[in-house]
């Protein structure tokens, strides 16, 4: 009886295993998955089911969001890897450790590095940024101010030249007028 039951189960399994294979032989609907950015048009054939994912236009040339950040050690930059290897088992000169000969010599270098980091991110860096912004703002209007000043100087020069020309014309006109006769000392004149 056990043999008969085992054979029956084996035949049912064989029949059941053949059903998915038969379903795979029949072609189903074609499916196309498309990512569209912004207002891009999507062109799908009539016999195809199109699944469209709309993304913002700013995402067009970016790395997909699920691939942007990873804590995988394989994604660590080589510079960081080398830096971490540099300090493994480090002792002796320039190590800033109590072990090894001249281990204290690295402490000064660590303090200098810390001071530079504090300087780059400290309030002095903020002041230098504010100074740079103020300088850029002042320089942004310098061309306009210089053009306005140049126009004002040219206007003054034109007015000056016009005044000199009027004075010259007045002198020429005065020379062209007949001069009155000079009077004689005895009171007699040309009259």
C-alpha positions in Angstrom: 0.0 0.0 0.0 2.9 2.3 0.8 4.3 1.8 -2.7 1.0 2.5 -4.3 0.6 5.8 -2.3 4.1 6.8 -3.1 3.5 6.2 -6.8 0.2 8.2 -6.7 1.9 11.1 -5.0 4.8 11.0 -7.5 2.4 11.1 -10.5 0.4 14.0 -9.0 3.6 15.9 -8.5 4.7 15.2 -12.1 1.3 16.4 -13.4 1.4 19.5 -11.2 4.9 20.4 -12.2 4.0 20.3 -15.8 1.2 22.9 -15.5 3.5 25.9 -14.9 5.8 24.8 -17.8 2.7 24.6 -20.1 1.6 28.1 -18.9 5.1 29.5 -19.8 4.8 28.2 -23.3 1.8 30.3 -24.0 2.8 34.0 -24.8 1.1 36.5 -22.6 0.8 40.3 -22.9 3.9 42.3 -23.6 4.8 44.7 -20.8 7.1 47.7 -21.1 8.3 49.7 -18.1 9.3 53.3 -19.0 10.6 56.2 -16.9 9.5 59.6 -18.2 11.0 62.8 -17.0 9.1 66.1 -16.8 6.5 66.5 -19.6 8.1 63.9 -22.0 5.7 62.0 -24.2 5.6 58.3 -23.9 5.2 56.3 -27.1 3.8 52.7 -26.5 2.8 50.2 -29.2 -0.9 49.2 -29.1 -0.2 45.5 -28.3 2.0 46.4 -25.3 1.0 47.3 -21.7 3.1 50.4 -20.7 3.9 51.1 -17.1 5.1 54.7 -16.9 6.9 56.1 -13.9 6.9 60.0 -14.0 10.0 61.6 -12.5 10.7 65.3 -11.9 12.8 67.0 -14.7 15.6 67.6 -12.2 16.1 63.9 -11.8 16.9 63.3 -15.5 20.7 63.0 -15.3 21.1 62.1 -11.7 22.1 58.7 -10.2 18.9 56.9 -9.1 18.1 57.6 -5.5 18.4 54.1 -4.3 22.0 54.0 -5.6 23.1 57.4 -4.3 24.0 56.5 -0.7 25.5 53.4 0.6 27.4 52.3 3.7 29.1 49.5 1.8 32.8 49.5 2.5 33.4 49.0 -1.2 32.0 52.5 -1.8 34.7 54.1 0.4 37.1 56.4 -1.4 40.7 55.1 -1.8 42.1 58.2 0.0 40.0 57.4 3.1 41.1 53.7 3.0 44.7 54.6 2.8 44.3 57.1 5.6 42.8 54.5 7.8 45.5 52.0 7.0 48.1 54.6 7.7 47.2 54.7 11.4 46.9 50.9 12.0 49.6 49.8 14.4 51.3 53.2 14.1 53.8 53.9 16.9 57.1 55.5 17.1 58.1 58.8 15.6 55.2 61.1 14.5 52.6 58.8 16.1 51.5 60.8 19.2 51.6 57.7 21.3 53.5 56.9 24.6 54.9 53.8 22.9 58.0 53.7 20.7 60.9 56.1 20.3 59.9 59.7 19.8 56.2 58.8 19.9 55.4 62.3 21.3 56.5 64.0 18.1 53.3 63.4 16.3 51.2 65.2 19.0 52.4 68.6 17.7 51.4 67.7 14.2 47.9 66.6 15.4 47.5 69.9 17.3 48.5 71.9 14.1 46.0 69.8 12.0 43.3 70.4 14.6 44.0 74.2 14.5 43.8 74.3 10.7 40.4 72.5 10.8 39.1 74.9 13.5 40.3 77.8 11.4 38.6 76.6 8.3 35.2 76.1 10.1 35.5 78.7 12.8 34.2 82.3 13.1 37.2 83.7 11.3 36.2 81.8 8.3 32.7 83.2 8.6 34.2 86.8 8.7 36.3 86.1 5.7 33.2 84.9 3.9 31.2 88.0 4.9 34.1 90.2 3.7 34.2 88.4 0.4 30.4 88.8 -0.1 30.6 92.5 0.8 33.5 93.0 -1.7 31.6 91.1 -4.4 28.5 93.3 -3.8 30.6 96.5 -4.0 32.4 95.3 -7.1 29.0 94.4 -8.8 28.0 98.1 -8.9 31.4 99.5 -9.7 31.0 99.5 -13.4 27.6 101.2 -13.2 29.0 103.8 -10.8 32.0 104.4 -13.0 29.8 104.8 -16.1 27.5 107.3 -14.2 30.6 109.3 -13.1 32.0 109.3 -16.6 28.7 110.6 -18.0 28.6 113.3 -15.4 32.2 114.4 -16.1 31.5 114.4 -19.9 28.4 116.6 -19.3 30.5 119.1 -17.3 33.1 119.2 -20.1 30.4 119.8 -22.8 28.9 122.6 -20.8 32.4 124.2 -20.3 33.2 123.9 -24.0 29.8 125.4 -24.9 30.4 128.4 -22.5 33.9 129.0 -24.0 32.5 128.8 -27.5 29.8 131.4 -26.6 32.4 133.7 -25.1 34.5 133.4 -28.3 31.5 134.1 -30.5 30.6 137.1 -28.3 34.2 138.5 -28.7 34.1 138.0 -32.5 30.7 139.7 -32.7 32.0 142.6 -30.6 35.0 143.1 -33.0 32.7 143.1 -36.0 30.7 146.0 -34.6 31.7 149.6 -35.7 33.8 151.3 -33.0 32.8 154.8 -31.9 35.2 157.5 -32.8 37.5 158.7 -30.0 36.9 162.2 -28.7 39.6 164.9 -29.2 41.0 166.6 -26.1 40.0 170.1 -27.3 36.3 168.9 -27.5 36.2 168.9 -31.2 35.3 165.6 -32.8 34.6 164.2 -36.2 31.2 165.5 -36.2 
